[in-house]
């Protein structure tokens, strides 16, 4: 049984141990909330050599960044548990409604609130060699990787509605950019003019495979046998929220307005349409970089803490009005346990 130090449950379970989840857990732990982080240990950016564009931590290896984050959460009394969430169910407890979170190995933890920061899955085209190079010289985000491939021969694979936009972005980092139409129609009208004006070549035809020499991308081979020399290839993936377990609560991924994939809809604070469930990071914001995801986690955590404060206050007022009520007895018990916890 996974529990916090209060016994049979905690204030918040954070599902996801990436930048968003750990940032949220850190703020909650500092707010003296009991928090359990469920970490599946499969970060999206694991193939990358470093996290870029993150102030004061630019270039930090992803694994090192997460190790620091876990240590900071634990330093304030938060728990980080390795495991994968298999299911979530709403249940009633003595202190109101809550959630039972069940892990794949059968362990369970109960929480008053949920913060889901499980990220997303990158769905890549079925091109031989593509997945093996992902995060190395097959890239997707110019702000994450553009500097590292500056002035190199860059290819951009058309995979969705923002393909031309992506090519124009990568042109900022290199004058040698080639746009591969792959399975999409060639750009026409204004888009074709934009590419031509920026000196971006267009290669029609489906991409068959990547040419790899000495563990480096050397070119892109088309189905007609043509090989175009390239040192990096930008491939915008279809991004799908990793949150199937939320379906039991009535939360299902929806198509993102950008057309880039599916996300869990939420308001600006991360609050979903299901009461007491928040989301943060790539699970709701497909384009969020590490810094953006971390900020979203902190924002959602602050909202969760405020929501819990409001609930605690309602219970305290009820107990204050009726000292003999069940709420009063529960509150007294909570205060006694809290005083013991803090040595009072």
C-alpha positions in Angstrom: 0.0 0.0 0.0 1.5 3.3 -1.0 0.6 5.9 1.6 2.0 9.2 2.8 3.0 9.8 6.4 -0.6 10.7 7.4 -1.6 7.1 7.0 -4.2 6.1 4.4 -4.0 8.9 1.9 -2.5 12.2 0.8 -3.6 15.6 -0.3 -2.4 15.3 -3.9 -1.3 12.6 -6.2 0.8 13.9 -9.1 0.8 11.4 -12.0 4.0 12.0 -14.0 7.5 12.8 -12.9 8.7 15.1 -15.6 9.2 18.9 -15.4 5.6 19.7 -15.0 4.8 17.1 -12.4 7.9 17.7 -10.3 7.5 21.4 -10.4 3.9 21.1 -9.2 4.9 18.6 -6.5 7.7 20.9 -5.3 5.3 23.8 -4.9 2.7 21.6 -3.1 5.3 20.1 -0.8 6.6 23.6 0.1 2.9 24.5 0.8 3.0 21.7 3.4 0.8 19.5 1.4 1.2 15.7 1.5 2.1 14.8 -2.0 2.9 11.5 -3.9 4.5 11.6 -7.3 3.9 8.5 -9.5 6.8 8.4 -11.9 6.8 5.9 -14.8 10.4 6.7 -15.7 9.9 7.2 -19.4 10.4 11.0 -20.1 9.7 12.1 -23.7 13.1 13.9 -24.0 15.2 11.0 -22.8 16.9 10.6 -26.2 18.1 14.2 -26.1 21.6 15.0 -24.9 20.5 18.2 -23.1 17.6 20.4 -22.2 18.0 23.7 -24.0 16.5 27.2 -23.6 16.0 26.6 -19.8 17.4 29.6 -18.0 20.5 28.8 -15.8 20.2 25.1 -16.7 20.7 25.2 -20.5 22.3 22.0 -21.8 21.6 20.0 -18.6 21.1 16.3 -19.5 17.4 15.4 -19.0 18.1 12.6 -16.6 20.2 14.9 -14.4 17.5 17.6 -14.4 14.9 15.1 -13.2 17.2 13.6 -10.6 17.7 17.1 -9.1 13.9 17.7 -9.2 13.1 14.4 -7.4 15.7 15.2 -4.7 14.2 18.7 -4.2 10.6 17.3 -3.9 11.8 14.7 -1.4 13.7 17.4 0.5 10.3 19.0 1.4 8.7 15.7 2.4 7.2 14.7 -0.9 7.3 11.1 -2.0 8.3 10.0 -5.5 7.2 6.4 -6.3 8.3 4.5 -9.4 5.3 2.9 -11.1 2.7 3.3 -13.8 -0.9 4.3 -13.2 -3.3 1.6 -14.3 -6.6 3.2 -13.1 -8.2 6.0 -11.3 -11.6 5.9 -9.5 -13.5 8.6 -7.6 -14.5 7.5 -4.1 -15.9 9.0 -0.9 -14.0 9.3 2.3 -14.5 10.6 5.8 -13.1 14.0 4.7 -15.1 14.2 1.5 -14.6 13.0 -2.1 -11.3 11.8 -3.4 -9.6 9.5 -5.8 -8.1 6.0 -5.6 -5.1 5.7 -7.8 -4.1 2.1 -8.7 -0.7 1.3 -10.1 0.0 -1.5 -12.6 1.6 -3.6 -9.8 -1.5 -3.4 -7.7 -0.4 -0.7 -5.2 -2.9 2.0 -4.4 -2.8 5.5 -3.0 -5.8 7.7 -2.2 -5.7 11.5 -2.8 -8.0 14.5 -2.4 -6.8 16.0 -5.7 -5.1 14.9 -8.9 -2.5 16.6 -10.9 -1.9 14.8 -14.2 1.4 15.6 -16.0 2.0 12.4 -18.0 3.1 14.2 -21.1 2.5 12.8 -24.6 3.5 10.2 -27.2 5.2 11.3 -30.4 3.8 9.4 -33.3 6.3 9.3 -36.1 6.0 8.4 -39.8 6.8 4.8 -40.6 10.2 5.5 -42.3 13.1 3.0 -41.7 15.7 4.5 -39.5 13.6 7.5 -38.3 12.8 6.3 -34.7 16.4 5.3 -34.0 17.6 8.9 -34.8 14.9 10.6 -32.8 16.3 13.3 -30.5 19.7 13.1 -32.2 19.8 14.3 -35.8 16.1 13.7 -36.4 14.4 16.6 -34.6 11.1 18.4 -34.2 11.6 21.7 -32.3 13.8 24.5 -33.6 13.9 26.2 -30.3 15.1 23.0 -28.6 17.6 21.9 -31.3 18.0 24.7 -33.8 21.2 26.0 -32.4 22.8 22.6 -32.4 22.2 22.1 -36.1 22.9 25.7 -37.1 24.4 26.2 -40.6 24.0 22.5 -41.4 22.1 21.0 -44.3 18.6 20.6 -42.8 15.6 18.7 -44.2 12.0 19.3 -43.1 9.6 16.5 -43.6 6.0 17.5 -44.4 3.7 15.6 -42.0 0.9 18.0 -41.1 -0.7 21.4 -41.5 2.2 23.4 -40.1 4.9 21.8 -42.2 5.7 24.9 -44.2 5.7 27.0 -41.0 8.2 24.6 -39.6 10.5 24.9 -42.6 10.3 28.7 -42.4 11.3 28.5 -38.7 14.3 26.2 -39.4 15.4 28.7 -42.1 16.3 31.0 -39.1 19.1 28.6 -38.2 20.4 27.6 -41.6 20.4 28.9 -45.2 20.5 25.3 -46.4 16.9 24.0 -45.9 15.1 21.5 -48.1 11.4 20.8 -47.8 10.3 17.2 -48.4 6.7 16.9 -49.4 6.7 13.1 -48.6 3.0 12.0 -48.7 1.5 15.5 -48.8 0.7 17.7 -51.9 3.4 20.2 -52.9 3.0 23.7 -51.5 1.1 26.1 -53.8 0.2 29.7 -53.9 1.4 31.8 -51.0 3.2 29.0 -49.3 5.2 28.1 -52.4 6.1 31.7 -52.8 7.2 32.0 -49.2 9.5 28.9 -49.5 11.0 30.2 -52.8 11.5 33.7 -51.3 13.5 32.2 -48.4 15.5 30.0 -50.7 14.0 26.7 -49.3 14.2 24.0 -51.9 11.2 21.6 -52.4 11.6 17.9 -53.1 8.5 16.1 -54.3 8.1 12.4 -53.7 7.8 10.0 -50.8 10.7 9.5 -48.4 11.7 5.8 -48.3 14.5 5.8 -45.7 17.4 7.6 -44.1 21.0 7.3 -45.2 23.2 6.7 -42.1 27.0 6.7 -42.3 29.1 6.1 -39.2 26.1 6.6 -36.9 25.3 10.0 -38.4 22.5 11.1 -40.7 24.0 11.6 -44.2 21.0 11.9 -46.4 17.3 11.3 -47.2 16.4 8.7 -49.8 13.2 9.0 -51.9 11.3 6.0 -53.3 12.7 6.8 -56.8 16.2 6.2 -55.4 17.2 9.9 -55.3 19.3 10.7 -52.2 19.4 14.2 -50.9 22.4 15.0 -48.7 21.1 16.2 -45.3 22.8 16.4 -41.8 19.6 16.9 -39.8 15.9 16.2 -40.5 13.0 18.0 -38.8 10.0 15.8 -38.4 6.9 17.3 -36.8 5.2 14.3 -35.1 1.6 13.8 -34.3 1.4 14.3 -30.6 -1.1 12.3 -28.5 -1.7 12.9 -24.7 -0.6 10.0 -22.6 -3.6 9.8 -20.3 -5.8 6.8 -21.1 -6.5 6.1 -17.5 -8.5 9.3 -17.2 -11.3 7.9 -19.3 -12.7 6.3 -16.2 -13.3 9.8 -14.9 -14.9 11.0 -18.1 -11.8 12.8 -19.4 -10.8 11.8 -23.0 -8.2 13.4 -25.3 -9.6 15.9 -27.8 -8.2 17.1 -31.0 -5.9 20.1 -30.4 -6.9 23.4 -32.2 -3.5 23.4 -33.9 -4.2 20.1 -35.7 -1.0 18.7 -34.3 -2.6 15.9 -32.2 -4.7 15.2 -29.2 -4.6 16.8 -25.7 -6.6 16.9 -22.5 -8.5 20.2 -22.6 -8.1 22.5 -19.6 -8.3 26.2 -18.7 -5.3 28.5 -18.3 -4.7 27.2 -14.7 -4.8 23.5 -15.7 -8.3 22.9 -14.3 -10.2 20.3 -16.3 -13.9 19.8 -16.7 -13.8 17.1 -14.1 -13.8 18.6 -10.6 -10.6 18.2 -8.5 -8.5 17.1 -11.5 -5.8 19.3 -13.0 -3.4 18.8 -15.9 -0.1 20.4 -16.7 2.6 20.2 -19.3 2.5 18.4 -22.7 -0.5 16.3 -21.7 -2.6 19.5 -22.3 -0.1 21.9 -24.0 1.4 20.0 -27.0 4.0 22.7 -27.8 5.2 23.3 -24.2 9.0 23.2 -23.7 10.5 22.2 -20.4 10.4 25.7 -18.9 6.8 26.2 -20.0 5.8 22.8 -18.7 7.5 23.5 -15.3 5.7 26.8 -15.0 2.4 25.2 -15.8 3.0 22.6 -13.1 3.6 25.3 -10.6 0.5 27.3 -11.7 -1.7 24.2 -11.4 -0.3 23.4 -8.0 -1.0 26.8 -6.7 -4.6 26.4 -7.8 -4.9 23.0 -6.2 -3.6 24.3 -2.9 -6.1 27.2 -3.0 -8.9 24.7 -3.7 -7.8 22.6 -0.8 -7.5 25.7 1.5 -11.1 26.5 0.5 -12.3 23.0 1.4 -10.3 23.0 4.6 -11.9 26.3 5.5 -15.4 25.1 4.8 -14.9 22.1 7.0 -13.4 24.3 9.8 -16.4 26.6 9.6 -18.8 23.7 9.9 -16.9 22.4 12.9 -16.8 25.8 14.5 -20.6 26.2 14.1 -21.3 22.7 15.6 -18.6 21.5 17.9 -20.3 18.1 18.3 -20.6 17.4 14.5 -18.8 14.7 12.7 -16.9 17.4 10.9 -15.7 18.8 14.2 -14.5 15.4 15.4 -12.7 14.8 12.1 -11.1 18.2 12.3 -9.9 17.7 15.9 -8.4 14.4 14.9 -6.6 16.0 11.9 -5.2 18.7 14.2 -3.9 16.2 16.7 -2.2 14.2 13.9 -0.8 17.4 12.4 0.6 18.5 15.8 2.2 15.2 16.3 3.7 15.3 12.8 5.3 18.7 13.5 6.3 17.9 17.0 3.8 20.2 18.7 
